[in-house]
Amino acid sequence: MEIQNNVITSAPVDAATLLILRDLDEAKGIEVFMIRRHAKSSVLGGVYVFPGGKVDKKDSNVDLLSRIDVDTEVLKQSLNEPELSAHEAAAIFVATIRETYEECGVLFAKPLKESHLVNLKPYTNEDPLLEHLDMKGLALNPSQLVPFSRWITPQLASVMSKRFDTRFFIAKSPDLQEAKHDNFEAIESAWFTPRQALEKYWNHEIEMAPPQIMSLVNLSFFDRVDEALEHYRSRAPACIRPQPFDVDGVRHICYPGHPRHPESQKAMRGPSLLKFSNQRFEPQEGYEAFFKD
């Protein structure tokens, strides 16, 4: 992973990503689905991420917004972004569902009629989303998505050449569906416990960027999916504005609660500072610092 030093003056682009979660079968713990982006991807090529992407104009399509299972005002309130209209908030949820559908074949949807039984498993993500909903008689159910956090890329971006305003969501993996990478934007995929992913990262087996690292750190404190969903459903999502700075030519990134960050109160668990060392970002105190609250 190479450090970027360019100052990006453009406004951040709206984006969304989803952490699909499931419980371990025979032990306490949760797993999260991750995909490895194609090495030639313009954003985080070769890096393990969660499914997601940019909010598109088509996500504001009135026909799509009419196919959601919850009032748009409720979605707006859950994001805790007063500057957004209810329409804009709903489009972010739709983008999250659409990108997940396109990248890993999982669709957060339900039958329009309770008596209309639909097997959600056999479908192809080559179909446009609205056409697929019409064909199967489905409505989107963004009510299953819980706002987790919001990450706004700083002007001095460390690992990307673009700025994003990304809303992170968590949700339980739907029944009768199997998450798979699309072999286009993503070339590999896997279910990891948060600690497994962080261990693989620490052992240089996979690459990850700081938002994914810190998201996994925060999920590592939960034993069951419902516990994590309940926790984040009961509070406003934290807005994380990373603050990068260099010391002796070495990039550091601090988060709310660190003395060098303008926000004095911690917004998430885990370390409040990551240092670029060994070609990756890591806590100065070592691996176990990921899990110190």
Secondary structure as the mmCIF struct_conf table of DSSP 4:
data_model
#
loop_
_struct_conf.conf_type_id
_struct_conf.id
_struct_conf.beg_label_comp_id
_struct_conf.beg_label_asym_id
_struct_conf.beg_label_seq_id
_struct_conf.end_label_comp_id
_struct_conf.end_label_asym_id
_struct_conf.end_label_seq_id
HELX_LH_PP_P HELX_LH_PP_P1 ASN A 6 ASN A 6
STRN STRN1 VAL A 7 VAL A 7
HELX_LH_PP_P HELX_LH_PP_P2 ILE A 8 ILE A 8
BEND BEND1 SER A 10 SER A 10
HELX_LH_PP_P HELX_LH_PP_P3 ALA A 11 PRO A 12
STRN STRN2 VAL A 13 ASP A 23
BEND BEND2 ASP A 25 LYS A 28
STRN STRN3 ILE A 30 ARG A 37
HELX_LH_PP_P HELX_LH_PP_P4 HIS A 38 HIS A 38
TURN_TY1_P TURN_TY1_P1 ALA A 39 LYS A 40
TURN_TY1_P TURN_TY1_P2 SER A 42 GLY A 46
STRN STRN4 TYR A 48 VAL A 49
BEND BEND3 PRO A 51 PRO A 51
STRN STRN5 GLY A 52 LYS A 54
HELX_RH_3T_P HELX_RH_3T_P1 LYS A 57 SER A 60
HELX_RH_AL_P HELX_RH_AL_P1 VAL A 62 LEU A 65
TURN_TY1_P TURN_TY1_P3 SER A 66 ARG A 67
STRN STRN6 ILE A 68 ILE A 68
BEND BEND4 ASP A 69 VAL A 70
HELX_RH_AL_P HELX_RH_AL_P2 THR A 72 LEU A 79
TURN_TY1_P TURN_TY1_P4 ASN A 80 ASN A 80
TURN_TY1_P TURN_TY1_P5 PRO A 82 GLU A 83
BEND BEND5 LEU A 84 LEU A 84
HELX_RH_AL_P HELX_RH_AL_P3 ALA A 86 CYS A 104
BEND BEND6 GLY A 105 GLY A 105
STRN STRN7 ALA A 109 PRO A 111
BEND BEND7 LEU A 112 LYS A 113
TURN_TY1_P TURN_TY1_P6 GLU A 114 SER A 115
BEND BEND8 LYS A 121 PRO A 122
TURN_TY1_P TURN_TY1_P7 ASN A 125 GLU A 126
BEND BEND9 ASP A 127 ASP A 127
HELX_RH_AL_P HELX_RH_AL_P4 LEU A 129 LYS A 136
TURN_TY1_P TURN_TY1_P8 GLY A 137 GLY A 137
STRN STRN8 LEU A 138 LEU A 140
HELX_RH_3T_P HELX_RH_3T_P2 PRO A 142 GLN A 144
STRN STRN9 VAL A 146 ILE A 152
BEND BEND10 GLN A 155 GLN A 155
STRN STRN10 LEU A 156 LEU A 156
BEND BEND11 SER A 158 VAL A 159
BEND BEND12 SER A 161 LYS A 162
STRN STRN11 PHE A 164 LYS A 172
HELX_LH_PP_P HELX_LH_PP_P5 SER A 173 PRO A 174
TURN_TY1_P TURN_TY1_P9 ASP A 175 LEU A 176
BEND BEND13 ASN A 183 GLU A 185
STRN STRN12 ALA A 186 PHE A 192
HELX_RH_AL_P HELX_RH_AL_P5 PRO A 194 TRP A 202
TURN_TY1_P TURN_TY1_P10 ASN A 203 HIS A 204
BEND BEND14 GLU A 205 ILE A 206
HELX_RH_AL_P HELX_RH_AL_P6 PRO A 210 LEU A 219
TURN_TY1_P TURN_TY1_P11 SER A 220 PHE A 221
BEND BEND15 ASP A 223 ARG A 224
HELX_RH_AL_P HELX_RH_AL_P7 VAL A 225 ARG A 233
TURN_TY1_P TURN_TY1_P12 SER A 234 SER A 234
BEND BEND16 ARG A 235 ARG A 235
HELX_LH_PP_P HELX_LH_PP_P6 ALA A 236 PRO A 237
STRN STRN13 ALA A 238 ILE A 240
STRN STRN14 GLN A 243 VAL A 247
TURN_TY1_P TURN_TY1_P13 ASP A 248 GLY A 249
STRN STRN15 VAL A 250 CYS A 254
TURN_TY1_P TURN_TY1_P14 PRO A 256 GLY A 257
BEND BEND17 HIS A 258 HIS A 258
TURN_TY1_P TURN_TY1_P15 PRO A 259 ARG A 260
BEND BEND18 HIS A 261 PRO A 262
BEND BEND19 GLN A 265 GLN A 265
BEND BEND20 MET A 268 GLY A 270
BEND BEND21 SER A 272 SER A 272
STRN STRN16 LEU A 273 SER A 277
TURN_TY1_P TURN_TY1_P16 ASN A 278 GLN A 279
STRN STRN17 ARG A 280 GLU A 282
TURN_TY1_P TURN_TY1_P17 GLN A 284 GLU A 285
HELX_RH_3T_P HELX_RH_3T_P3 TYR A 287 PHE A 291
#
